[in-house]
Each structure stands twice: as structure tokens, then as C-alpha cells.
Amino acid sequence: MAIYCFQRDRTAVYPLPGRLPLSESAFNMDLQWFAAEDEGRTEEPTEQKLRKAREDGKVAKSADLTSALILLFAVITLAVTGKYMMGTMKEMLQFFLSRAPEIDASTTRVLATAFFNFYFRIIAPIVIVSFVAALMGNILQVGFLFTTKPITPDFSKIVPKIGKWFQRSFASSEAAFNLMKSIVKVAIIAALAYLNITSKLQDIVDLLNGTFLTAIQTVAGLAFRIMLEAAILMLVFALADYYFQKKQHLESLKMSKHEIKEERKQADGDPLVKGRLKQRMRDLLSNNMMRNVPEADVVVTNPTHFAVAMQYKYGGEMPAPRVVAKGQDNIALKIREIAGENNVPIIENRPLARALYAEVEIGEVIPEQYYETMAIIIKQVYEMKGISLEAV
């Protein structure tokens, strides 16, 4: 048999010199199957990741906790309804024994109906309580959750990942914990049975001289005590199992720094895309702003390098003057030219023109710190147009 070397990138498999090539077979196994898929996942899962996992039905849940609750409540129900169940079974026995001589083909259906009637009367309390306990156990762990994703067919999982299955089943902390848990549960039940039986050993021996009813009561009481103690201890261990399952669940959802970065991009938007959209909006505003210059109330200039056209509607329609066009150098010259053609006042104020050009985008109102300076300019515009301030 040839000895094979596996490249790290899994692009080639080649025999060592002097060896015969091995044909494709079950021995040609990809060593990357055994690589840890969670390598590099060091960050705690985000709220979005937890919410998505919950929507997919991936939640922390302990089957042992649900089973322990079912067993505990079933045993309690058995203790509460035991007298009723024994009475029903006695009634059923009397019914069939009394009709034993009359049994023939014509009474088969009647007897079958009577049997199922007695049967459901006996098991109904335990079935109902167990169902409620199972429902309660799941709700306590995961809350109200209904999703069909866990049972939706996924054809990509038809081919099993042998390496991942082998690692999870035999070489993981989960496998070790499950093995230890099973051994402890068996040991606990065996110990409880041994201690209870040895404590009642003399009573069991005395049953040889007792009545049939006494034997039933003794054995039933002993079995009930063992089941009740086992249910309580199983519930305690199930709580520990739930803590472990929750920890494993959070561990499986851990994310890499790259995943967190990509998630933030999807939630907040890719910065590159946002930048392009913003630039596109600016281009659109720049293309349309020349049409807004004739509607402006004043153009503030540098006087040649910067020009900012502003509009202000009186009567509370605008909280403050709004920039409708701005430009530098050639664009500033074009704004001045259009403003001159449409008799829009041009006011020179170098600090204000530079500040508004740098800080205020087209379509935005000016900041509050420029209100006082702008009020002086508006006053100059009124004086140029011959408008009295009292008339405004």
C-alpha cells in the first residue's frame, strides 16, 4: 500500500517516490474532515445571531430536563390517582370475568369497545399530565417558539460529514459529558434500587406468608418510592445538563471578527456603498442647484473663490436660511453669473462664505452660530431691495 501525503490546501494527493499509486478507495480520506470548523470563532454571538438561530429552531434545550419533569409529574399523578386506577382495573376485571362464559363471535366488538374504554380511563390521567409536563418543560427552557425549519428537508445534508460526526460523537466535550451523564444516571438508579430493596428486604421475605393484596401493596409502594426518588434526583441532574447545553449552544454560536464585521455591514450598510450613494446624491444636487440660484434670496461670496446661494422664506416656513447652491472657483463664478442675470443680491463676506461652504450641505439650513451674521446680511438685502423691516 502506498503512503500518501496530503497537502494543506487539499489541492493534490500524491504518493511518495518509489511507491505504487493507490486507487480511489475508502482509504483516500480527506484529513481536513477532522479540522476544527470553529477555529478563530472567539467573539460572543451578537443579538442578531442569537435571534436568527432562534428563528431557525437552534436553541439551548435539555431533553433530560423535559424527561425528568414528565417522570416526576407522572409519579405524582400515579400516587394521587392510584386508588382510582386500582378501582377501575378491579371493575374491568369483574366485567370480563362475569362475561367470560358468554364470549362468542357476536360479543367480540362489545368486549373490544369495553376494553378500550377501561384502558383509556386508566391511562388518561397519566397521559394528560405527562403531556402538560412535556409542554411546560419545553416552554420553561425556550419559551413560546414555533418553527418548521428544523424539520424542513435539507438535501445538502444527505452526504454526511464523517469527520465532524466522529469528532462530535467520540472526541468532544459534549460526547464526554453525555457518556458521564449516562453512567451517573444508571449508577444513581441502581444505588436507589439497592438501598430501597435492602431496607425492605425483611418485608419482601415475609410476603411468602402474606396475602396477594399485601404483596401488591408492598411491591407497588417500594416501586413508587424508587421512582419518586429517581425522578427528583434526575431533575437535579437535568438542571446541570441544561446549564451545560446552554453553554454549548452559546459556544457553537460564537463568531469570528470577520463575521461580526460583515454583520455590521449588513445592519448599518456597507460604508463603501453608503459613500457612493452619498456622492451620487451630491452629484444630483450639484446638477440641479444651478436651477435654484434664480430662486435664492442672496449669494454670499469670498468674493471669487467661493459662492453660497441661500433662500429664506418668511412667515415660519423655514426655521433659518437654507443653502440651495454652493461652489468653488468655476462653479462659484457660474453661480455669481446666474445670480447677476436674475437680480439676486450678491454680498461679500469671506469668513461666512468659507464656513458655509465647508460645513453646510445643499438643502440644509445654516447652523445656529451663523444666525447673527446672516441677520445682518438679510438686513443689507432688504435695504438693497428697498424693503422696510416693519413691513416683513
One Martini backbone bead per residue (centre of mass of N, CA, C, O) as a GRO file, in nm:
protein
  392
    1MET     BB    1   0.097   0.035   0.022
    2ALA     BB    2   0.064   0.360  -0.014
    3ILE     BB    3   0.197   0.667   0.085
    4TYR     BB    4   0.027   0.958   0.177
    5CYS     BB    5   0.009   1.302   0.092
    6PHE     BB    6  -0.122   1.603   0.240
    7GLN     BB    7  -0.221   1.891   0.155
    8ARG     BB    8  -0.327   2.180   0.297
    9ASP     BB    9  -0.516   2.271   0.034
   10ARG     BB   10  -0.635   2.007  -0.112
   11THR     BB   11  -0.519   1.982  -0.431
   12ALA     BB   12  -0.336   1.722  -0.355
   13VAL     BB   13  -0.243   1.371  -0.418
   14TYR     BB   14   0.063   1.194  -0.335
   15PRO     BB   15   0.310   0.979  -0.375
   16LEU     BB   16   0.578   0.844  -0.285
   17PRO     BB   17   0.864   0.757  -0.378
   18GLY     BB   18   0.850   0.416  -0.482
   19ARG     BB   19   0.538   0.404  -0.497
   20LEU     BB   20   0.236   0.285  -0.534
   21PRO     BB   21  -0.053   0.370  -0.647
   22LEU     BB   22  -0.360   0.452  -0.516
   23SER     BB   23  -0.667   0.385  -0.537
   24GLU     BB   24  -0.978   0.461  -0.520
   25SER     BB   25  -1.093   0.478  -0.179
   26ALA     BB   26  -1.163   0.467   0.159
   27PHE     BB   27  -0.855   0.562   0.227
   28ASN     BB   28  -0.921   0.837   0.077
   29MET     BB   29  -0.886   1.077   0.320
   30ASP     BB   30  -0.978   1.380   0.442
   31LEU     BB   31  -0.817   1.561   0.688
   32GLN     BB   32  -1.019   1.815   0.701
   33TRP     BB   33  -1.250   1.676   0.856
   34PHE     BB   34  -1.076   1.725   1.141
   35ALA     BB   35  -1.119   2.012   1.138
   36ALA     BB   36  -1.179   2.305   1.294
   37GLU     BB   37  -1.450   2.514   1.229
   38ASP     BB   38  -1.413   2.715   1.496
   39GLU     BB   39  -1.175   2.856   1.405
   40GLY     BB   40  -1.168   3.190   1.532
   41ARG     BB   41  -1.416   3.171   1.737
   42THR     BB   42  -1.416   3.433   1.993
   43GLU     BB   43  -1.691   3.568   1.975
   44GLU     BB   44  -1.970   3.676   2.083
   45PRO     BB   45  -2.284   3.662   2.019
   46THR     BB   46  -2.518   3.829   1.875
   47GLU     BB   47  -2.840   3.925   1.867
   48GLN     BB   48  -2.882   3.845   1.571
   49LYS     BB   49  -2.773   3.555   1.593
   50LEU     BB   50  -2.971   3.458   1.813
   51ARG     BB   51  -3.231   3.521   1.655
   52LYS     BB   52  -3.171   3.342   1.408
   53ALA     BB   53  -3.142   3.074   1.564
   54ARG     BB   54  -3.430   3.076   1.678
   55GLU     BB   55  -3.577   3.078   1.402
   56ASP     BB   56  -3.423   2.789   1.332
   57GLY     BB   57  -3.436   2.618   1.621
   58LYS     BB   58  -3.168   2.715   1.779
   59VAL     BB   59  -3.157   2.588   2.104
   60ALA     BB   60  -3.141   2.561   2.445
   61LYS     BB   61  -3.178   2.206   2.528
   62SER     BB   62  -3.305   1.962   2.761
   63ALA     BB   63  -3.419   1.641   2.758
   64ASP     BB   64  -3.385   1.568   3.062
   65LEU     BB   65  -3.575   1.780   3.181
   66THR     BB   66  -3.833   1.681   3.048
   67SER     BB   67  -3.817   1.387   3.152
   68ALA     BB   68  -3.815   1.455   3.457
   69LEU     BB   69  -4.092   1.595   3.462
   70ILE     BB   70  -4.258   1.360   3.359
   71LEU     BB   71  -4.182   1.159   3.582
   72LEU     BB   72  -4.267   1.323   3.829
   73PHE     BB   73  -4.570   1.375   3.747
   74ALA     BB   74  -4.644   1.079   3.703
   75VAL     BB   75  -4.593   0.984   3.993
   76ILE     BB   76  -4.787   1.180   4.130
   77THR     BB   77  -5.037   1.084   3.973
   78LEU     BB   78  -5.021   0.792   4.071
   79ALA     BB   79  -5.067   0.864   4.373
   80VAL     BB   80  -5.342   1.014   4.339
   81THR     BB   81  -5.480   0.783   4.123
   82GLY     BB   82  -5.445   0.491   4.233
   83LYS     BB   83  -5.727   0.422   4.344
   84TYR     BB   84  -5.876   0.467   4.077
   85MET     BB   85  -5.717   0.259   3.908
   86MET     BB   86  -5.778   0.012   4.081
   87GLY     BB   87  -6.085   0.032   4.051
   88THR     BB   88  -6.092   0.005   3.741
   89MET     BB   89  -5.947  -0.269   3.722
   90LYS     BB   90  -6.153  -0.421   3.892
   91GLU     BB   91  -6.393  -0.362   3.708
   92MET     BB   92  -6.273  -0.494   3.454
   93LEU     BB   93  -6.236  -0.779   3.571
   94GLN     BB   94  -6.535  -0.827   3.641
   95PHE     BB   95  -6.650  -0.789   3.358
   96PHE     BB   96  -6.496  -1.025   3.210
   97LEU     BB   97  -6.560  -1.260   3.406
   98SER     BB   98  -6.876  -1.238   3.382
   99ARG     BB   99  -6.843  -1.284   3.041
  100ALA     BB  100  -6.687  -1.547   2.974
  101PRO     BB  101  -6.929  -1.755   2.902
  102GLU     BB  102  -7.039  -1.542   2.654
  103ILE     BB  103  -6.821  -1.577   2.457
  104ASP     BB  104  -6.826  -1.465   2.113
  105ALA     BB  105  -6.855  -1.336   1.802
  106SER     BB  106  -7.087  -1.123   1.887
  107THR     BB  107  -6.896  -0.997   2.146
  108THR     BB  108  -6.628  -0.872   2.045
  109ARG     BB  109  -6.694  -0.569   2.004
  110VAL     BB  110  -6.788  -0.511   2.292
  111LEU     BB  111  -6.524  -0.594   2.435
  112ALA     BB  112  -6.337  -0.398   2.286
  113THR     BB  113  -6.479  -0.141   2.376
  114ALA     BB  114  -6.447  -0.192   2.681
  115PHE     BB  115  -6.143  -0.206   2.690
  116PHE     BB  116  -6.079   0.086   2.582
  117ASN     BB  117  -6.235   0.230   2.800
  118PHE     BB  118  -6.067   0.132   3.041
  119TYR     BB  119  -5.787   0.211   2.935
  120PHE     BB  120  -5.834   0.525   2.912
  121ARG     BB  121  -5.914   0.563   3.211
  122ILE     BB  122  -5.636   0.482   3.324
  123ILE     BB  123  -5.428   0.663   3.133
  124ALA     BB  124  -5.529   0.959   3.114
  125PRO     BB  125  -5.392   1.110   3.353
  126ILE     BB  126  -5.096   1.053   3.266
  127VAL     BB  127  -5.106   1.165   2.978
  128ILE     BB  128  -5.191   1.455   3.042
  129VAL     BB  129  -4.966   1.527   3.243
  130SER     BB  130  -4.727   1.461   3.056
  131PHE     BB  131  -4.795   1.666   2.838
  132VAL     BB  132  -4.781   1.917   3.019
  133ALA     BB  133  -4.488   1.869   3.116
  134ALA     BB  134  -4.356   1.883   2.836
  135LEU     BB  135  -4.452   2.166   2.767
  136MET     BB  136  -4.330   2.307   3.015
  137GLY     BB  137  -4.032   2.224   2.968
  138ASN     BB  138  -4.003   2.383   2.697
  139ILE     BB  139  -4.097   2.666   2.787
  140LEU     BB  140  -3.884   2.709   3.014
  141GLN     BB  141  -3.639   2.702   2.806
  142VAL     BB  142  -3.764   2.862   2.517
  143GLY     BB  143  -4.045   2.916   2.507
  144PHE     BB  144  -4.234   3.052   2.260
  145LEU     BB  145  -4.195   2.822   1.977
  146PHE     BB  146  -4.250   2.832   1.614
  147THR     BB  147  -4.098   2.595   1.384
  148THR     BB  148  -4.004   2.428   1.057
  149LYS     BB  149  -3.692   2.417   1.000
  150PRO     BB  150  -3.590   2.147   1.140
  151ILE     BB  151  -3.798   1.974   0.925
  152THR     BB  152  -3.668   2.073   0.679
  153PRO     BB  153  -3.548   1.977   0.397
  154ASP     BB  154  -3.185   1.896   0.343
  155PHE     BB  155  -2.990   1.801   0.071
  156SER     BB  156  -2.697   1.885   0.182
  157LYS     BB  157  -2.722   1.638   0.420
  158ILE     BB  158  -2.692   1.360   0.283
  159VAL     BB  159  -2.393   1.400   0.308
  160PRO     BB  160  -2.186   1.312   0.540
  161LYS     BB  161  -1.977   1.433   0.807
  162ILE     BB  162  -1.758   1.229   0.937
  163GLY     BB  163  -1.562   1.401   1.099
  164LYS     BB  164  -1.771   1.562   1.264
  165TRP     BB  165  -1.918   1.317   1.383
  166PHE     BB  166  -1.674   1.188   1.523
  167GLN     BB  167  -1.597   1.429   1.701
  168ARG     BB  168  -1.878   1.466   1.845
  169SER     BB  169  -1.913   1.154   1.945
  170PHE     BB  170  -1.586   1.099   2.060
  171ALA     BB  171  -1.412   1.409   2.057
  172SER     BB  172  -1.588   1.564   2.288
  173SER     BB  173  -1.734   1.726   2.546
  174GLU     BB  174  -2.018   1.620   2.486
  175ALA     BB  175  -1.954   1.318   2.484
  176ALA     BB  176  -1.834   1.303   2.769
  177PHE     BB  177  -2.083   1.409   2.917
  178ASN     BB  178  -2.289   1.194   2.818
  179LEU     BB  179  -2.140   0.950   2.932
  180MET     BB  180  -2.133   1.038   3.227
  181LYS     BB  181  -2.439   1.078   3.256
  182SER     BB  182  -2.524   0.783   3.203
  183ILE     BB  183  -2.361   0.654   3.431
  184VAL     BB  184  -2.487   0.814   3.665
  185LYS     BB  185  -2.782   0.731   3.621
  186VAL     BB  186  -2.742   0.428   3.656
  187ALA     BB  187  -2.613   0.444   3.939
  188ILE     BB  188  -2.847   0.582   4.084
  189ILE     BB  189  -3.070   0.372   4.031
  190ALA     BB  190  -2.914   0.134   4.155
  191ALA     BB  191  -2.879   0.257   4.436
  192LEU     BB  192  -3.176   0.301   4.501
  193ALA     BB  193  -3.266   0.010   4.469
  194TYR     BB  194  -3.078  -0.115   4.678
  195LEU     BB  195  -3.158   0.052   4.931
  196ASN     BB  196  -3.465  -0.011   4.925
  197ILE     BB  197  -3.455  -0.322   4.922
  198THR     BB  198  -3.280  -0.365   5.179
  199SER     BB  199  -3.484  -0.212   5.371
  200LYS     BB  200  -3.724  -0.438   5.258
  201LEU     BB  201  -3.635  -0.740   5.283
  202GLN     BB  202  -3.812  -0.856   5.512
  203ASP     BB  203  -4.087  -0.789   5.380
  204ILE     BB  204  -4.040  -0.964   5.127
  205VAL     BB  205  -4.012  -1.235   5.279
  206ASP     BB  206  -4.302  -1.214   5.422
  207LEU     BB  207  -4.477  -1.262   5.158
  208LEU     BB  208  -4.493  -1.576   5.172
  209ASN     BB  209  -4.725  -1.533   5.422
  210GLY     BB  210  -4.903  -1.359   5.254
  211THR     BB  211  -5.101  -1.182   5.068
  212PHE     BB  212  -5.169  -1.062   4.762
  213LEU     BB  213  -5.237  -0.766   4.840
  214THR     BB  214  -4.984  -0.719   5.012
  215ALA     BB  215  -4.780  -0.759   4.784
  216ILE     BB  216  -4.876  -0.530   4.604
  217GLN     BB  217  -4.836  -0.299   4.807
  218THR     BB  218  -4.534  -0.338   4.861
  219VAL     BB  219  -4.423  -0.323   4.568
  220ALA     BB  220  -4.558  -0.055   4.489
  221GLY     BB  221  -4.428   0.119   4.712
  222LEU     BB  222  -4.134   0.063   4.631
  223ALA     BB  223  -4.152   0.162   4.336
  224PHE     BB  224  -4.247   0.447   4.400
  225ARG     BB  225  -4.003   0.537   4.566
  226ILE     BB  226  -3.791   0.499   4.347
  227MET     BB  227  -3.919   0.689   4.133
  228LEU     BB  228  -3.925   0.948   4.303
  229GLU     BB  229  -3.622   0.970   4.366
  230ALA     BB  230  -3.527   0.958   4.073
  231ALA     BB  231  -3.679   1.210   3.971
  232ILE     BB  232  -3.542   1.417   4.156
  233LEU     BB  233  -3.247   1.356   4.072
  234MET     BB  234  -3.291   1.400   3.765
  235LEU     BB  235  -3.364   1.699   3.793
  236VAL     BB  236  -3.095   1.795   3.904
  237PHE     BB  237  -2.924   1.692   3.659
  238ALA     BB  238  -3.086   1.848   3.441
  239LEU     BB  239  -2.993   2.131   3.523
  240ALA     BB  240  -2.698   2.079   3.454
  241ASP     BB  241  -2.752   2.008   3.157
  242TYR     BB  242  -2.874   2.280   3.076
  243TYR     BB  243  -2.620   2.445   3.132
  244PHE     BB  244  -2.445   2.294   2.928
  245GLN     BB  245  -2.621   2.341   2.673
  246LYS     BB  246  -2.606   2.650   2.683
  247LYS     BB  247  -2.300   2.668   2.658
  248GLN     BB  248  -2.279   2.512   2.389
  249HIS     BB  249  -2.459   2.697   2.224
  250LEU     BB  250  -2.285   2.955   2.255
  251GLU     BB  251  -2.030   2.825   2.139
  252SER     BB  252  -2.155   2.759   1.849
  253LEU     BB  253  -2.218   3.090   1.804
  254LYS     BB  254  -1.960   3.186   1.764
  255MET     BB  255  -1.753   3.451   1.636
  256SER     BB  256  -1.588   3.618   1.413
  257LYS     BB  257  -1.463   3.917   1.326
  258HIS     BB  258  -1.563   3.901   1.035
  259GLU     BB  259  -1.863   3.840   1.095
  260ILE     BB  260  -1.917   4.100   1.253
  261LYS     BB  261  -1.845   4.291   1.025
  262GLU     BB  262  -2.059   4.186   0.821
  263GLU     BB  263  -2.306   4.239   1.000
  264ARG     BB  264  -2.268   4.546   1.021
  265LYS     BB  265  -2.294   4.598   0.722
  266GLN     BB  266  -2.585   4.492   0.694
  267ALA     BB  267  -2.713   4.681   0.912
  268ASP     BB  268  -2.564   4.972   0.822
  269GLY     BB  269  -2.402   4.942   0.580
  270ASP     BB  270  -2.191   4.987   0.342
  271PRO     BB  271  -1.959   5.231   0.333
  272LEU     BB  272  -1.918   5.234   0.024
  273VAL     BB  273  -2.214   5.255  -0.054
  274LYS     BB  274  -2.282   5.506   0.113
  275GLY     BB  275  -2.072   5.687  -0.028
  276ARG     BB  276  -2.190   5.662  -0.314
  277LEU     BB  277  -2.473   5.768  -0.251
  278LYS     BB  278  -2.383   6.042  -0.143
  279GLN     BB  279  -2.237   6.130  -0.402
  280ARG     BB  280  -2.484   6.108  -0.584
  281MET     BB  281  -2.653   6.321  -0.438
  282ARG     BB  282  -2.455   6.550  -0.486
  283ASP     BB  283  -2.466   6.541  -0.792
  284LEU     BB  284  -2.766   6.601  -0.818
  285LEU     BB  285  -2.758   6.870  -0.665
  286SER     BB  286  -2.548   7.003  -0.851
  287ASN     BB  287  -2.722   6.985  -1.114
  288ASN     BB  288  -2.977   7.150  -0.971
  289MET     BB  289  -2.867   7.419  -0.837
  290MET     BB  290  -2.879   7.621  -1.076
  291ARG     BB  291  -3.197   7.638  -1.065
  292ASN     BB  292  -3.193   7.780  -0.763
  293VAL     BB  293  -3.058   8.061  -0.791
  294PRO     BB  294  -3.305   8.244  -0.883
  295GLU     BB  295  -3.453   8.172  -0.590
  296ALA     BB  296  -3.269   8.330  -0.437
  297ASP     BB  297  -3.186   8.591  -0.193
  298VAL     BB  298  -2.869   8.513  -0.165
  299VAL     BB  299  -2.511   8.575  -0.225
  300VAL     BB  300  -2.222   8.441  -0.084
  301THR     BB  301  -1.885   8.559  -0.090
  302ASN     BB  302  -1.509   8.580  -0.108
  303PRO     BB  303  -1.557   8.656  -0.402
  304THR     BB  304  -1.430   8.409  -0.608
  305HIS     BB  305  -1.398   8.114  -0.476
  306PHE     BB  306  -1.681   8.157  -0.326
  307ALA     BB  307  -2.036   8.033  -0.334
  308VAL     BB  308  -2.354   8.108  -0.158
  309ALA     BB  309  -2.683   8.008  -0.190
  310MET     BB  310  -2.981   8.159  -0.042
  311GLN     BB  311  -3.289   8.075   0.135
  312TYR     BB  312  -3.584   8.271   0.260
  313LYS     BB  313  -3.882   8.209   0.428
  314TYR     BB  314  -4.138   8.357   0.549
  315GLY     BB  315  -4.357   8.278   0.819
  316GLY     BB  316  -4.220   7.986   0.919
  317GLU     BB  317  -4.126   7.790   0.680
  318MET     BB  318  -3.836   7.863   0.796
  319PRO     BB  319  -3.600   7.851   1.048
  320ALA     BB  320  -3.379   7.906   0.820
  321PRO     BB  321  -3.153   7.947   0.612
  322ARG     BB  322  -3.096   7.795   0.288
  323VAL     BB  323  -2.901   7.592   0.098
  324VAL     BB  324  -2.907   7.580  -0.277
  325ALA     BB  325  -2.600   7.672  -0.337
  326LYS     BB  326  -2.256   7.570  -0.427
  327GLY     BB  327  -1.906   7.687  -0.482
  328GLN     BB  328  -1.592   7.662  -0.669
  329ASP     BB  329  -1.472   7.882  -0.866
  330ASN     BB  330  -1.632   7.810  -1.145
  331ILE     BB  331  -1.898   7.765  -0.993
  332ALA     BB  332  -1.898   8.040  -0.851
  333LEU     BB  333  -1.906   8.203  -1.111
  334LYS     BB  334  -2.176   8.085  -1.213
  335ILE     BB  335  -2.348   8.181  -0.975
  336ARG     BB  336  -2.294   8.483  -1.014
  337GLU     BB  337  -2.403   8.502  -1.300
  338ILE     BB  338  -2.696   8.407  -1.241
  339ALA     BB  339  -2.756   8.615  -1.023
  340GLY     BB  340  -2.717   8.866  -1.208
  341GLU     BB  341  -2.943   8.789  -1.419
  342ASN     BB  342  -3.168   8.767  -1.151
  343ASN     BB  343  -3.125   8.984  -0.924
  344VAL     BB  344  -2.931   8.863  -0.708
  345PRO     BB  345  -2.789   8.925  -0.432
  346ILE     BB  346  -2.441   9.021  -0.362
  347ILE     BB  347  -2.240   8.917  -0.082
  348GLU     BB  348  -1.955   9.002   0.097
  349ASN     BB  349  -1.822   8.712   0.302
  350ARG     BB  350  -1.564   8.531   0.373
  351PRO     BB  351  -1.611   8.364   0.635
  352LEU     BB  352  -1.902   8.269   0.566
  353ALA     BB  353  -1.847   8.132   0.293
  354ARG     BB  354  -1.645   7.923   0.395
  355ALA     BB  355  -1.819   7.795   0.620
  356LEU     BB  356  -2.067   7.710   0.451
  357TYR     BB  357  -1.914   7.534   0.245
  358ALA     BB  358  -1.790   7.331   0.467
  359GLU     BB  359  -2.067   7.271   0.662
  360VAL     BB  360  -2.293   7.299   0.432
  361GLU     BB  361  -2.535   7.147   0.268
  362ILE     BB  362  -2.744   7.094   0.031
  363GLY     BB  363  -3.061   7.170   0.189
  364GLU     BB  364  -2.950   7.310   0.439
  365VAL     BB  365  -2.940   7.467   0.725
  366ILE     BB  366  -2.806   7.686   0.915
  367PRO     BB  367  -2.638   7.738   1.177
  368GLU     BB  368  -2.677   7.910   1.474
  369GLN     BB  369  -2.393   8.069   1.473
  370TYR     BB  370  -2.504   8.236   1.191
  371TYR     BB  371  -2.749   8.420   1.251
  372GLU     BB  372  -2.633   8.703   1.302
  373THR     BB  373  -2.486   8.739   1.033
  374MET     BB  374  -2.737   8.683   0.855
  375ALA     BB  375  -2.908   8.920   0.955
  376ILE     BB  376  -2.729   9.139   0.833
  377ILE     BB  377  -2.759   9.047   0.538
  378ILE     BB  378  -3.067   9.067   0.519
  379LYS     BB  379  -3.070   9.371   0.573
  380GLN     BB  380  -2.912   9.448   0.319
  381VAL     BB  381  -3.117   9.331   0.119
  382TYR     BB  382  -3.352   9.512   0.197
  383GLU     BB  383  -3.209   9.777   0.131
  384MET     BB  384  -3.163   9.708  -0.173
  385LYS     BB  385  -3.491   9.660  -0.216
  386GLY     BB  386  -3.663   9.853  -0.023
  387ILE     BB  387  -3.729   9.699   0.247
  388SER     BB  388  -3.913   9.701   0.524
  389LEU     BB  389  -3.905   9.562   0.836
  390GLU     BB  390  -4.203   9.629   0.920
  391ALA     BB  391  -4.335   9.468   0.663
  392VAL     BB  392  -4.241   9.165   0.761
   0.00000   0.00000   0.00000
